[in-house]
Amino acid sequence: MLCTMSLNLFGLYIDDLLNFDAHIDNICRKAGRKLNVLARLSGVLNVECKLVLFVLLFYHILNIVQPFSTFAVGIR
């Protein structure tokens, strides 16, 4: 079993091999929790309320990821 340590540096998790696996796991865990909340409320809320909740919960993630994804593809 391989033991690695990770460091939280300004909200970015980096392990001793300079991988972002811990950071990605953390983001996926947080997104899963938020999706679980939306799923539990899906039968109670109308479409407009669900959209507002989605934007409130995920807009900052989508806004952060978008510049990096276009940079990686080479689109400017």
Number of C-alpha atoms within 10 A of each C-alpha: 3 3 5 9 10 17 14 11 8 6 8 15 20 18 16 11 10 10 12 15 14 18 18 14 12 14 14 12 12 12 15 12 11 15 15 12 13 17 12 10 14 13 9 10 13 10 11 9 13 16 13 10 17 14 13 10 16 13 12 10 12 11 10 10 11 11 12 11 11 11 10 9 8 8 8 6
